[in-house]
Amino acid sequence: MQGDPAGFVLYIRSGRVKLSVVLEAGEEHAVSFVEAGDFIGEEATSKPNLLRIAAATAVGPCIAVTIQRPEMIHLLESDFALSSFFLATILAKNLRAQAALVDQLSN
């Protein structure tokens, strides 16, 4: 949830997940949607004690794999294929978010 410690990464195996933020006024706003094959919570890999900036909510049936921060760090350091896949997935998600922001600002 938003504001919780970012101690793990989730890999979405199936389904769809809504990422949203709640503003101080209590309004919830959808930031993006992610689908099977995406990672969420990747901020857990950057440094310890970070807080989540968004909440994740399954949209219908969803299967996600939880990978605790220490295990994810170990996997990223020891498995080149996983590191490459993780980086490519995060970069693709970042590009989709940038395109959505540009689209929103243009309309």
N, C-alpha and C positions, 0 to 999 in steps of 0.2 A: 504494500500500500504506500501511497504518497507519504513521505516523511519517515518511513521505516528505514532501519539500517540496510544498506545494500550488501548483504552477505552471501548472495548466491546469484547465479545466472539461470535462466530458464531457456530450454530449447523446445520450441513448439513442434511436436511430432505430427499433430493433426488438429484441425479446427482453426478458429479465428479468435484473436484477442484484441480488445479495445484498450488503447492506452489513453488515459485521461488525467486531467489535473482539476483540482478543486481550488477555486480562488478564495481569497479571504471572505468575500461576501457570501460564500457557500455555493456559488454556481459551478457546476461541473461542465467541463468542455472536453470533447474528444480531441485528442492530439493526432492520433493515427490509429491504423489497424494493422496488425501483423498476422501472418498466416503460417501454415506448416512450412518448416524449413528455416524460420527466423529465430534469432536469439532475442531475448529481452533481459533487461537487468545487467547489460554489459558494463555499466559503470562499476559494478563490483570488482572488475578486473583492474581498475585503474589505481586505486589506493584504498587502504582500509578506512573504515569509519565514515564513508560517504552515506548520505541519505538519499532515498529514492525521490526523484522529482515528479514522478507520475505513478498512477495506479494502473494495474493491469486487471482486466475483467474478461473472462471467457464469454464469447458470443456464441452460445450453443455448446454442443459437446466439444470437448477439447482434451487432448492428451499432451502434457508437458513434462519434460525431464528436468528435475532440479539438480544443479551442479553447484555444490558449495564452493565458496571463493578459493580456499586452499587447493582443492582438487582441480578447479578450473585453471588456476595459475600453473599447477604442475602439468596438466595436460597441454596447455599452450606452450610451455617451455620444452616439453619432451616429444610432442607429436606435430611434426611439420605440416602434415596434411590437415589436421584439425585446425592448426593456427591459420593456415591459408584460407580454409573454409570459413572460419570465424571472422577473419578480417574482410573477406569478400562479402559476407552476409551483412556485416555492420556497415561497410561502405555503401552497399546497395540500399540499405534502409536509410542511411543518411541522405543519399541522393534523392530518394522518394520523398523524404521529409522536406528537403530544400525545394523540390519541384512543387509540392503542395503549398508551401509557404509563398512562393512566387505567384502561384495561381491564385491564392487567397488575396494577396496584396494587389493583384491585377484586376480583381473583380470588385 
